[in-house]
Amino acid sequence: MKELVNASLLIGVSGKGGGYKLSRKPEEYSVGEILEVTEGSLAVVACLSENAEKCPRAGECETLPMWSEYNKMVHDYFYSKKLSDLL
C-alpha cells in the first residue's frame, strides 16, 4: 500500500474510519501502472527494461525481435485494462 501512496495512486486517510482511497476515478488507472508500481518492470527480459543498459549483443541477438514483440504485447495488454474493468 505504501508504494501505491508514494506513487500517488492511493491516498492514505488517518484517524477513525481511516484507510486508503483512490486518488482518481477507477477508469483512470491502468492495470499496467498498478503492476509496475507494485511488482516493478513488466519487461519480459532484463535488456528490455526501461532503464536497462544497452546490451552489447543487441545487434547480433537472434531472439531480440521476438522478445521485443512479446514485450510490447504484454505492455499493451496490461495498459489497455483499466481498474474499472476489474470492479
Secondary structure, 3 states (H helix, E strand, C coil): CHHHHHCCCEEEECCCCCEEEECCCHHHCEHHHHHHHHHCCCCCCHHHCCCCCCCCCCCCCCCHHHHHHHHHHHHHHHHHCEHHHHC
